[in-house]
Amino acid sequence: MALVSLFALSLFHVFLVGSQPNSSQQASGHQGAQSLLGTDNLSFPWSRLRLPRYTYIVPLHYRLLLHPDLENLNFTGSVQIQIDVQNNTNWVVLHSKGLQISRATILNQNLVLPVLHNPSHEQIGIFSPRVLSSGQKYFLYIEFGAKLAEGFYGFYKSTYRTSSGETRNLASTHFEPTSARMAFPCFDEPIFKANFSVRIRRSPEYISLSNMPVVSVRLCEDDKGIRYSKTMQLKFEFLCHLSVKMLDFYEEYFNIRYPLPKQDLIAIPDFQSGAMENWGLTTYRETSLLFDPPTSSISDKLWVTMVIGHELAHQWFGNLVTMKWWNDIWLNEGFARYMEYISVEATYPELKVDEYLLDTCFAAVGHDSLNSSRPISSPAENPTQIKEMFDTVSYDKGACVLHMLRHFLTDDVFQSGIVRYLRKYSYKNAHNQDLWDSLANTCSEEDFISGEHCYSSSQATKNYLFAGEHLDLTAMMNTWTLQKGIPLVTVTRKGSRLLLRQDRFLRTVLPSDPLWPMLQKGFLWHIPLTYKTDVSSTIHRHLMTTQTVSWVKVNADMTGYYVVHYEDGGWDEINKLLRENHTALSYKDRSHLIHNAFQLVTAGHLPINKALDLIGYLRYESHTVPLLQGLGYLEAFYRLIEKRHEPELTQNLGTYILRFFRAVIDQQTWSDSGSVSERRLRSEVLSLACHLDDPPCLERAQQSFKDWLQSNGTLNLPTDVAEIVYTVGAQDNDGWTSLLHAYNNSLSAAQKHKILFALTHSRDTNKLERLLELGVEGKVIRSQDLSSLILMVARNPRGYQLAWTFVKTNWDMLVKRFQLGSFCIRNILIGTTGHFSSPKELTEVQLFFESIKEQSSQLRATQVALDNVRKNVRWFQRNLEPLRDWVNDQLK
């Protein structure tokens, strides 16, 4: 079988499957367009990275023909683009990367036009000796061809294996953000939205899919092809039910019908990202779509549900309404990330997805409290900068700011504003201000007088009533989207009053550092404060727009995106409250307090013993989220310390963790029973217990692995503990070899991921090197999994230096395979260096980045990586000895 998939800016997509490879027409040879078409006396007419403005030439419709050859792994094609000329010109400038252009004409002019290439800008310029007149429409026709690309962008080759073990070719595409130009010449920028008519030329034994249904099939000798409808601007039953349920929810929530006649969900074997929201034909990595009950855990089920919710949300946010430029990609990705939670909470409440939103916001805080962070809306011009916009800030911070805004406006006002935004900008492009205007313009003058959330129609700016004051929504939200960072709200007692102060929260510079005042200068947020007191169960509100206010738990349920510090004994009072009556606060508040305390330790605002004392109350905690939050910090400390050659502290901290959480560990069953929260806790707690060499945990895992081996892999292990069993089993030679064999033969993506995780946790560095070799080879371990493989090896205390050496040695190969600026390169750089915590290791990282200066200077990720290592170095300098003393005291 073979597959072809094609998509452009989420506007169209094509998919082809056949029974077996076929001898199809070979791609015709192409000469270099410049020499063929006589361009010696012409110079390229355009010098900027971005195409001439939208008022120059506007594409209206593409008629695209593609002919993939899956034997010779190339493709040919033609595209007819209807263009609307806005100003007189002799030139058409558009994008093309790696394509051989064999012919370019303006239809009905009977002229072969010269084509110039500007490879550094990935552009071609087509010269017409006859002026293209303003106000006229023309048909630009181009013939082209190329090899199917290596890697994961453009029109690329892939393979898959059948249940009988046969390997077959397929081809797929991934175009976001700047790779449509690798499949056909096009105006590859978000503002140039257009309609498409797609035709695939192929033999009868192949199957093809596109965004739209088939219109006609012609399988003649001279014109084999499948034609699809013009676009507008599952393997398991669970997935079919899920996607239909999600689409129904979104249609109701957005009050806009899904505009296409179909929606296919396709799993692609080689796929770099998690999924892609091609309109009508969403594509997924196998682990993001295929839920297999015998091998997929509850976490796998939640992940699949969330990813599908994300991609289906994009059918409205991204496809129906698109950002004007990549600086506002958060309007796509931040919304889709937040809608994951809203949609799954509404359609599958048993998954308790609200518990995971805290983790998303905690991840955003971790990134945003580094000086190397960026504003949500940031400039991005070249392809590398654009790729780097798909990061924690756009996704996670974007979602958390929207969560804060939703609670600020109330659910109904937020939803009605979103509907207004989507309706007004359907099939168009939008930017930040368009969203604020849509959210603000929600009420009548009568509502304004009555004191509801509303605006004054006599004013140019839209104002809301919040905490008794009318406030400018645009001014408020600009402080969250146009400046980087996150605020720290410090609460101080002054007699019977509480004073609140806001500063910028930084974990990379301590308050005692001379740089501190300079890094604080100019930062001010409009913070929608919420708080609870011991005398009222009501959540109170206040909008903080100045440095200090007179005015107490603050940030109720962590609906706001800010960190809170309690000075003058405030943390002692909270510690006392948690020990005496922790249920006086919600589980979200308890998790938020734990998170804030340890973040403040890193930032130098709180001694580590205060934070460690705070989580002492967890022996009384029954909710999984605060338990996992406290356990997570102890595990993070342990994993850093075990890489620092501190054997005594490593042993003592492990002993303390096992002793403190003994009751929780002993309560766990090795099964798939219980609620989603209970199953999540089981996986995390038992995984750490076995990693800490807890004898009962190791004994149970070893017996389960032995049973699995004796069954020749036919025994279905409980999915929540399968990864733990594999990891323990991988510690001896026979177990590791058996797991590698099982990995190679498994057709379950979920099972393969669990086995790969286990294989990378061997204590034998020769085995770890072998895995990295297999990842480079790309056969047993697919190339798409190489970045994850590197990070797994780096997590191993025996492998973190090995992984870093591998990255340095194979840097050029990694950049070629994953592209500079991609999330894979970002994760590799930040993930492998994130385990370093000594000045010597910091110097090593700096020297490597200096050696690749031409590339590293283009990457924000290198600054994030350095910030992370500096943060770790300072954490150890400040906290290692206090931690040692605290642990020793606990073990007395």
N, C-alpha and C positions, 0 to 999 in steps of 0.2 A: 504494500500500500504506500501511497505517497500523499503529501499534503502541501498545499500552497495557501498562504494566508497573507492578506494585504490590507493595509489600513492607512488613512491619511488624516491626521488631526482629528481623530475620532469621527470622521465623516464617512469613510467607507472602508470596507474590509472584504477580502476574498479568501476562500478556503477550498482546497482541492485534495481529494482522497481517491486512490485507485487500488485495484486488487493486486497489481504487481508492476514493477518497473516496465517501461515501454520504450521502444525505439521511436523517438519523436524527432521532428525536424530539427536539424542542427542550427544553432545560431549563426547567422551570416557574419563573415569577418567584417570588422570596421576599421577604417583608417582613422588617424587622428583628425578630428574635425577641422582644426585650424589649417593644416596643410591641404586637406581635401577641398575646403571651401574658399580658399584664397583670402586670407585675412592679413596679408603682409603689411598693408598700408593703413590698417585700422588699429586703434588702441582701445583698451577696455574702457567703457564710458563711465564707470561707477567705482567709487573708492571706499564706500562705507560698508560695514558688515551687514547692516539692515538694508532691505530693498528700498527702492524709491518709494516715496510716501504713497499712501492709499489713493491720493488724488491724482496719481500719475497714470497707472494702468491697473484695472481691477479685473481679476479673473471671475467669470460668471459660471462657467460650466466646463468640466473635463470629460472628454470621451476617451477612455483609456482601454487599450488592448494589451494584454500580457500573454506571452507564450513561454512558460517555463519548460526547460529541458532537464529532467531529473536524472537522466543518464550522464550527461556531460556537465551537469551542475552549472548551467548558465541560463540566461533568459534574454529574450528580445521583446520589443514592444513598440507601441506608438501612442502618442497622446495628441488629441485635438483640443486645444483650449480656446474657448470663446472669451475674448477679452474686450473690455470696454475702455477705450482710450479717453482719458480725461484732459490731456494736453497734447498738442502736436509733438511728435517725436519720430525719430528714425530707429530708436532702440527699444528692445524689450529685454529687461534684465530679470532673471529668475534663478532659482537654485538648481544645482546639479552637482552630485558628488560621486566620483568613480564611474560615471556612465560614459560610454562611447556614443557620441552623437553622430549618426550617419547622414541625417538629412533634416533640414529645417526649412519650412516654407510658410508663406501666408497664402491660404487657399484662395483660388481664383486669380492669383497674380502670376502664376507660372514662373516663379523665380526660386532658385535654390539660394538660400540666404547664408551669408557668412556667420559663423558661430565662433565667438571668442570665449576662452576659459580663464577664470580667475580662481585657481584651486585653493589659494589661501583663504578666500572668502566663500568657497563652495558655491560659486555663481557662474552662470554663463550669460553672455550678452549676444543677442541676435540682432543683426543689422539689416534694416530694410531700406534700400535705395529710394523707395517711394515713401513719402511722409505718411505716417499713420495719423489721421486727422482727429482732432478733438471732437468728441461727441459721437464718434463712429464705433461700431463693433466689428471685430475681425476674428478670423479663425486661424490661430497659430498651430501648425502641425509639425511634430517632431518625431523622428524615429531614433531609437536608441537600443542599447544592449549592454550587458555586463555579466560577469560571473556572479553566481549566488554568493553572497558575502560570507566570510568567516565571522564568527562571533555571534552577536545577538541583536544587531541593529540593521535597519534597511530590509532588503529582501535576502534572507539568509537560509543556509542549508542546515538540515538537522536529520536525525535518524530516530527510529524507534524499533523496539523488538516485539514481535508477536508472541502469543502464548506458546507457540511451537519452537521459539528460539530464533526465528528468522529475523535478520536485520533489514529494514527497508528504509528507503530515503523519503524525506519529506522536505518541504521548504515552507518557511513562515516569514512573517514580517513583524517588525516593531519600529514604529516611526517617531514616537514621542521621545524627546522634544524636537530634535532637528534631523531626523533620519529618513523622512519621506523622500527627500532629495536623492537618496541612495537607490530608490526603486524606480523613479520616473522624474523628469524635469517638472518643477512645480514652484508655485509661490509659497514657500514653506515657512510662513509666519502666521500666528493666530488670527490676525486681523483679516487675512485673505480667505474668508470662508466662502465656499462655492459648492455647487452641486456636482455629482459625479455619475457617469454611466460607465459601467465596468463590463468588460468582456474578457473571458479567459479562453485561450485556444489550447485545447488538450484532446487526447485520444479518448475513446469511449470507455475504457476500463478505469478511468480516473473519475473521482467525485469532486465537485467543487462547491464551495459555499461563499457567499458574500454577505454584506450587511443587509441586503435586500433580497427578496425572493427571486427565483429564476423567472425571466420573461419568455425566453425562447432558447431552444437547443438546436444547434445546427452541427451535424457531424458528417459533413461532406469531405471528400478527399482534399479539396482545395481550401476549405474554410471550417476547420474543426473549432467549435467555440460554444461557450455558454454565455448568454447575455442576461444581465441582472437589471432589476428595476433601478431607475434613477434614485439616488439617495436624496433625502431631505437634509436643508442646512441642519443528555447527561447520562452520565453513565449510571448513576444510582437514583432510585426513586426519591430519596431524601432531597437531592439537588433539584429535581423538577418541582417538587412541592415547595421547596424553599424559595426558588426564584420567582415562581408565580405569586406566592404569598408576599414577597418583598415588592414586586412590581405593583401589586394591588395596594399595598400600604403607601408607596410613594405617589401613586396616582391620587389617592385620597388626601395625603398630607400636602402635596404641592398643588392640588386642585387643577392638575394639567394631565391630560391623558398621555400615556407613553406614545410617541408619535410614529413609531415604525410598525410595520405589520408583523415583525418577528423579533425574537431575541435568542440567539444561539450562545451557548457557553461551551468553550473549547479548551481542553487541556493540551498544552504544547510541551513535548518532552524536553526541548532545549529552550529555556526561557529565563532571561536574566532577572527580571523583576518579579513581583508577586503576581501581577495581573495587569491587563490593559483594557481600557473601557471603550474599545472600538464600538461605534454605534451599531447596535443590532447583532454584533458578533464579538462578544467579549472573550478575550483570551487569557489563559491562566497557566501558571506553573502547576504541575500535577499536584503538588502538596497543598495548593491553594484551592483546589476544586474537587478532587477525587476523595470522597469519604467512603472508606471501606470498613464496615463495622468490626470485622475480625482483627484488624491491625491498627485502626485509627482510634486514638484516645479521645477523651472528652475535650481536651485542649485542642486536638486536631479538629474536632467538630466545631468548636467555638471559632477557631481560626478560619475555617472554610466559610462559616456563616458570616463572619465579619467582613471577609474579603469580598464575598458576593454582594453583601449590603453596600460596601464601598463602591464597587464597580457599577452597580445598578443606580446608585445615587448620581454617579457621573453622567448618566444618560440625560439628566437635567443640568447638574452643575458641571460644566465642561463641554458637553455636546450641544445641548439646547442653548445654553448661554456660555460663552467662552470669554476668558479674560482678554483684554486688548493686547497685552504683552506679558512676557514671562516674569516681569517684576511682581506681578500680582497672581502668580500661579497658586497662591494660597486660596484664592477665591474658588479654585477647583479642588485642590487637595485638602485644605483645611476643612472645607464644607463636607467633602466626601468622608473624611475621617470622623467628623462629628456625627454625620448622619448614620454611620455604622452603629453608633450607640443608640441613637434615637430609634432607628428602624428595628434593630435586634431586640431592644427593650420592649417595643410594641408588639413584635411578632413572635418572639420566643422568650417570654419573661422568665422561664425556668432556667435560662442560661445565666441569669444574674449579671448581665453585661455591665451594669452600672458600677459594679465593684472594680472593673478593669479601667474605667475612665480615670480613676485616681492614679493608676500606674502611668497612663499616658501623660497626665499633667506633671507627674513627678519626673518623667523623662525629659519633658520640655524644660522644667526648672533646672535640671542638671546641665543641659546644654546652654540655656540662656543665662546662667550665672557665670559663664566664662566670658572673659573680655573679648574673645574671638567670635562671639555670637554676632548676629546681624538683625536688622529690622525685618519684620514679616514681609513688608513691601520693600524690596531692595533692587538697585540697578543690576541688570544682567544683559550683556550684549553678545559676547561670542558663545559658541556652542559649549565650551567648557564651563563658563559661568552659568549658563542656562541649566546645564545638567546638575550643577551643585545647588540649584534652587529647590531641588526635590529632596529636602532634608527634614530634620526634626522640627525646624522652625516653621516651615510651610505646613507640615502635616500636624504635628502634635501641639505646638504652640497655637497654630491657627485654630485647631479644634477647641483648645482650652479657653482661648479668648472668646470664641463663639459661645461656649458654655456659660462663661461669665456674663456675656451680653444677653443671652436668653433668660437667665435668672434676673438680670437687671430690668429687662423689658417686660417680663412675664411670658409664659409659653404662648398665649394667644396672640399677643402683640408681635412677638418674634415670628411666629408662623405666618401671620397675615402679611408682615413685611417681606418675608421670603417669597411668598406667592406673588406679591406685587413686583418684586425684583425679577422673578423668572418670567412673568407674563410680559413685562415691559421690554425685556431684552432677549426674548425668544428669537433664535436664529441670528443673533447679533453678538456684539462684544461689549464688555463692561469693565469698569475699574472700581477701585475702592469707594470713591465718592458716590457712585451709582448705588452701591449697596446701602450706604448710610442714608441717602435720600429716600430710598425705598422703605427702609425700616422706620425712618422718622415720620414719613408722610402717611400716618395711619388713622388719625382721629379728626373729628369735626370741631368747629369752634365751640359748640355746645359742650363737648367732652372736655375741652380745655377749661372752660369756666367751671365745670363741675369738679375739676381737680384730678382727672384721670391721666393716664399716660397719653400725651398728645402734643400738638405743636400749634404755634400761632401762625395763621396764614398771612398775617400782615408783616411777618419777618422773613428775611431771606434764609436765615438759619432755622432749623427745626429744633424745638426744645421739648424735653420730657420733664415730667414731674417726678422727682426722686428725693425721698427724705425731706419733703416740704419745699423743695426749690425747683424752679424750671431750669433745665440744663441743656447745653448744646451737645447733641449726640456726636456730631462730626468732630468737634473739638475733643471730646472725650476719647473717641476711638482712634483719632490720630496719634494720641499719646501711646497707644498700644501697638499700632501697626507701622508707624513711621520712625520710631526710635527703638533701638535694641535694648535687651536686658529685661530685668524683672525687679519690681520694687520690694524693699524690705520695710515693713511697718513695725516700728519699735514702740512698745507700750511701756510707759513709765508712770509710777505712782507719785503724785504730788499731794499729800494729805488725803482728802476725800475725793480728789479728782484723778483722772487718768489722762496723761498727755500722750498723743500719738504723733510720731515723727516718721516721715518716709525718706529713705535713701535708696540708692541703687545697690542691689544685692550682688556681691561678687565673691566667688570662692577662690579666685586666683591671686588676690591681693588682700593681705590682712589689714585691719583698720590701723595698725601701727606703722604700716608701710608709708614712706614719704610720697608715693604715687597715689595714695588713697584719695586725698582731696581733689586732685586733678581728674581722676577717673569718675568722681561724683558730680563734677561740675556740669550743669545744664540739664540734668535728668529730673523730670517731674512727670508723674502720672496722675490722671483723674481716676481714682480708685473707688469703685463702688463697694464700700466696706459693709460687712455684715458682722454681727456679734451676738453672743448669748451671755446671760448673767445667771447668777445663782438664785435670783429673786424672781425670774420670769422665764417661762418656756418659749416666749415669743422671740423670733429672730428679728433683731433691730437692724436698721439701715442708716448709712451715712455716706455721703460722697466726699472723699478727701481730695481737695484740689489745691491745697497749700502745704507748706512744709510742716507746720505744726497746727494742731487743733485741740481745743479743750473737749475733753469728752470723757463694753469691755468684753468667754473664748471669742477671738476675732477670726474672721473668715469662716463663717458657719458652713459646715459640710464641704469646705474647700470649693465653694462655687466661684470664688475669686482667684485670679491668677497673681498671687503675691505671697511672700514669706512673712511670717510674724515672729517677732522676738519679744519676750517679756523680761524687762529689766527689773532690778531692785527686788529680788526675791520672787518674781513672778513665776519662774519655772519651779521653784520649791513648792509654791501653792498648787500648781498644776500636778506636780508629782504626788502631793498629798491627796488631791482630789481623785486621781486615778487609783491610788492604793485603797482609798476608803470607799469610793462610790464611782467606779469608772463608767457605769451605765448612765450616769447623769449626762454624759456626752454621747453623741451618736458614734457608730463605728467609723464613719468617715472623719469625724473630728478627732477621734483617737489615732487613726492612721496619719492624719495630717500633723498632729502634734509630734508623733515619732519622726516623721519625715523632716519637719522643720528643725527639730532638735539636732539631728545628725548633720543636716545641711549647715546649720549655724556653727557646729563644731569645726567643720572644714573651713568655713569662712572666718574663723577666729573670734566669734562672738560668744561662744559657750564652751566651758571646759568639757572634755570628753566624759569625765566621770558623772557629770550632771545628766548627759544623754543616756548613758548606760544605766544609771539609777532609775531614770524615767521608765525604761522598758522592764524594770523589775516587776511591775504590776502584771505583766503578761502571764504570770502563773495563775492569774484569776480570769484571764481572757478566754472567751469561748468563740468569738467571731474570727473567721479565718483571715480577713483582710488585715487587721492590726497585727495578728500573729505573724503573718507572712512578711509584713513590713519590718517588724523588729528582727525576725529571723534573717531577713535579707541583708540587713546591715551587718549583723554578726558574721554571716557567711562571707560578705564582701571583705571584711577585715581579715578573716581567716585566709581567704584566697590570696590577698595581697601579701600577708605575712609569710605564708608558706613558700613564697617565691623570693623571700629576703634572707634565707639561710639563718633563720631564728628558730632552731629546733625546739628549744625549751618553751618559748612563748607559743609556738605553733601547737605543741602538745598540750600545754595548759589551757589555751583558748578552746581547742577542740574538746577537751575534757569538760570544761565549763559549759559549753553549748549542749553537749549530750546530757549533762547532769540537769541543766536548767529546763530543757525540753523533754526530759525523760518521760513524763506522763503523756505528753502529746505524741511522742514517738510510739510508745507502747499501745496507744489507743488505735493506731492505724491497722487496717486489714489489708492483706495483699489481694485485693479484688477490685472490681469496678462498681461496687455498690455505693449508694449515697448520693447526695446532691452534687451539683456542679462545684460548689464551693468546697465541700468535703473532699471531693476527688482531686481538686487542685491542690489542697493542703497535703493530701496523701502523697502525691507525686513529689512535691517540693521537700517535705520533711524526710521521707525515706531516702530520697536521692542524697541529701546532705548527710544523713546518718551513715549510709554506706560509705560515702566519701571520707567520713571521719573514722572509718574502720570500726564502727559499732558492731560488736560480735553478733548479737541477735539478728541484726539487719543483714550482715554478710552471710550468715548461716542460711537464712531463709532464701536469699537471692541465689546462692550457690546451688541449693537443692532444686530450685525452680529452673535454673539454667541446665542442670544435669537432666532433669525430666524433659526439657525442651530438646536437648541434643539427642536423647534416646528415642524421641519420637520422630527423628529425621525432619524436624521443623514443622511437623503437622499439628503439634500442640499449639493451641492459641493461648498465649499468655495473657493475663489481664492487661488491657492496653495502658492503664494508668501506671503500671509498674514495669512494663516490658523493657523500657529503656534502662531502668535500674538493673534489671536482671542481666541484660546484655552487657552492660558496663562492668559488672562484677565478673561475668563469665569471660570477658575479654582479657583478663589479667594473666592468664596462662597461655602458653603457645598453642595448645590444641583448641582451646576456646576461641582464641583470636582468629586462627586459620579457618575454623568452622564458620565463624561469623562473616568473614570476608567472602567465603564461598556462598553463604546464604544471601549476602548483599548482592552478589553478582547475579544470582538467579531469581531474586524476588521481583515481582511485577507491581508490588505495592509501594507507591512513593512514600507513604507514611511509615511503613516498616523499614524501608531503606534509610530514611532519615534517622530513625532510632538506632539502627545498627551502626551507621557511620559515626554517630555521636559516641557510641560505645568503643568503636575501633580507635578513635582518636584519644581515648583515655588510657591507653596502654602505658605502662611505665617503661617500656622498651623503646628507646629513641630510634633504634633501627626500624622498628615497625612504623613509627611516626614518619620517618623519612620515606619509607615505602609508600605510605598513603599519599604523601605530597607528590611523589613521582607519578602515581596513578592519576592524581588530579591534573597534572600537567599533560599527561598522555591523553586523557579525555575519553577513554573507552569504558573501562570498568567504572570509574567515577567520572560522571559527565562534567564537562567544562563549566556548566552553569553552577555546579556545586563547589568549584574550587575556592571561591572566596569564603564560603561557609566553612569549608574544610580547614582553611588556614586559621580562621578564628577559633574553631574547635581545638586545634592543636595548640594554639596560643593559650587557651584556657587551662591546659594541662601544665602543672608545675614542672614537669620534665620536658615540656615542649615549647614554652613561651619564647625562649631564646632561639630555639630551632626555627620557629615560625618567623621571627624577625629576620634571622639570617636568610631564610628562604625569600622573603619579600625583597630584601636588598639585592640578593643575587639575581632574582628573576624579575626585577622591576620593569624592564622594557617589555618582556613577554606579557606581564600582567596588564600594562597600559594598552598594549596592542589588542589583547583579548577583551578587555572590559571597557576601554575608552576612558581617557582622562576626564575627570569630573563626575563619572558615574557613581551611583551609590555603592557599587561594589568596591571601587578604588577607595572611596571615602571610608567605608567600613573596614577595609583591610588596614589602612593607615591608622585610623583611630583605635581599632580593635586590638591590633598587635602591640602598639605602643602603650595602650592603656594599662598594661600589666607592669610597667616600669615605675620605679619609685625612688631611685637613687640618683645623686648628681652625676655619677659616671654614665648611667643609662640615658639621662637627659642629654649629656654631651654627645653620646653616640647618635641619638636621634637628630640632633641639630646638625651634626656633621653629614649624615646621610642626606638630609633635606638640602644642605648646601651643595652636595655633589650633584643633585638633580635640580639645581636652582631654576633652570629654564622652565621646567615643568612645575616644580613646587611653588614658584612665584605666582602661578595661575590658580592655585588651589587654596581655598579657604580651609580645607580639611587639614592641611599641614599646620596651620595656626591653632586649630582646635586640638590637634594631637599634642602639640607642644604645651598648650595651656593645661591639658589633662595631666601630662607628666609633671609639669611644675606644681600643679595642685597636689599630686601624690607625694612629691618630694617634700613639700611644706607640711603636708599632713603628718608624715613620719617624723619630721624634725620636731613638730609640735606635740604629737600625741603618742609616739611609740613608748616612751618611758611611763607616762601616766596610764596608758593602757596596761602595760606590764604590771604596774603596781596594783591597779584595780583588779585584774584577773587573779593575781596572787592573794589579794585580800579575800576574794570570793571563795578561793579554794582552801582557806585556812579552816 
